[in-house]
Amino acid sequence: MSATFHPYASDPRWKLLLLPLGVGDDDGVTLTDDTLRATFGHWSVETPLDNVVGSRVTGPHRWYTAVGLRLSFSDDGLTFGTTPKRGLCIEFDTKVPRVIGLHDHSALWVSVEDPEGLAAALERG
């Protein structure tokens, strides 16, 4: 597999909120033959593809739980969100190093344009 890029969904209502975070059109999830890398402005997560143990499409969500750089209230999950409509929750076997908060992260929710396409690419990877 060559590198594939899955950009975040764009919603003009949230652009101003995301501006201080540095989130731009070049942010999203990139898959290579052996790596998943998600960028969100000044923050990023990178892990081997074989650390991904599952994914599921979720949404819609409340905007205040899905837009921005967030921690899950129920677990140690991390959110890279640009819209509350839909996204993909990616689950890890070994937690990825913490981006924010006090603990490493067992999951990452990303609001990519095509969550089903990213899920299918992860299954092939």
N, C-alpha and C positions, 0 to 999 in steps of 0.2 A: 504494500500500500504506500502510495506517496502521501505527502502531508496534505491533510484536508483541514480547511478552516470553516468553523461554524460561528458566524457573527451573532451578536445579541440582537434581539428584536428591538426595533426603534419605536419609541412613543414620545412625540414632542412634549407631552404633558410633564414628563419627568426629566427633560434635558437640563433644566436649571438646577434641579436637585443633584444631578449627577456631575455637573460641571466642576465643583470643588474637588471631587474624587478623581478627576482626570480621565473619566471614562470617555472613550472616543470610538469612532467607527472601526479602528484597527483592533479593538478589543473583542475577545470571544474565546472560543475553545479550539485549539489546534491539536489534531491527532497525527502522530507520525507512526512509523512501523512499531515503535516500542514505547511511546510516551504520550501522555495526555498533559497538555499545558493550557490552563485557563488564566487569562489576564483580565483585570478589571481596574483600569486606571493605574494607580500606583501599586496595586497588589496583584499577586499571582499565586497559583498553585501548580505544582508540577509533580507528577508521579508516574511510575511505570504503568503501562496498560494492563499488565498482569495483576496489578493491585486493585483494578476495578472489578468488583464482584457482582454488580447489578446496577440497574437504573430503572426509573419509572417516570412517566410523564405525569405532572400534577398541575393543578390550577383549575379555575382561577383562585386567586388568593386576595386577601385584604392588602391594599397598597402598602400599609405600614409594616407588613411582615415580609413583603416581597421586593420592594424597590430599594436599591442601595446596597451597601456592604453591611451585612447583618449576621448575627448569631441566632440560631434557633433557641427558643425558650425551652423546648422539650428535650433537647439533646445537645451534642457538641457540633452540630452541623453548621455549615457556612453558606451564606447566600451571596451570589454575585447577580443582582437583579436590576433589570432595566424596565420591566413592566410586570404588573401583577397577573396578567392574563394566563400565561402558561409557561412551563419550563420543565427541565429535566433534573431529577434528583439522582446524583451519581454516588453510589455507595462504594466504600473502600474496605479492603481486607485489613490492611495496616493503616492506621490513621496517618493523615498527612500533617506535616508540621504546622503549628498554629499560625494563622495569619493575623487574627485579632482574638482578644479574649485571653483566657488563662490556660486553655487546654488545646491539644491537637484535635483535628477534625476527622470524623468518621464518614462524613458525607459532604457533598457540595451541590447546591441547587443553582442552576444557571438558566437564565431566561433567553435561550438562543431562539433564533427565528424558526428553526425547524427541529423541535425536540425529538420527534419521531425519527428524523434522519440521523441525528446524533446518536440516539439509542441504537439504531441499526448499525451504524459505523462502529460503535463500541462492541456490539455482539460479534462483528466480523473480526475485530482487532484481537 
